[in-house]
Amino acid sequence: MYVNNVSSSANLYSSNLAATRYANSASSVRGVRKSDEFTPSAEAQSFSEMLNKLKNTSDVRQDKINALQAQIAAGQYSVPAETLAASLLTNRF
């Protein structure tokens, strides 16, 4: 027996099979319409609330500034020489 043009028959069969599978899956999905939805966890919501509170908080601690200014004005503020030297060396090196 002599079979001619086997590869083109196989290609035709496989392309029709793939097309049928695609059509069946596409028709079953067409009726379904859902929108994307995101629901953060309770931990994520808590983190978000804390982050917003921190964003609204000032970086300057005015109470400490006022206390230091009052000590300086009254001549009561002093820094030990060892503390000053250690701070200078730490920040420089």
Secondary structure as GFF3:
##gff-version 3
##sequence-region A 1 93
A	DSSP	alpha_helix	6	30	.	.	.	ID=ss1
A	DSSP	alpha_helix	42	55	.	.	.	ID=ss2
A	DSSP	alpha_helix	62	74	.	.	.	ID=ss3
A	DSSP	alpha_helix	81	92	.	.	.	ID=ss4
###
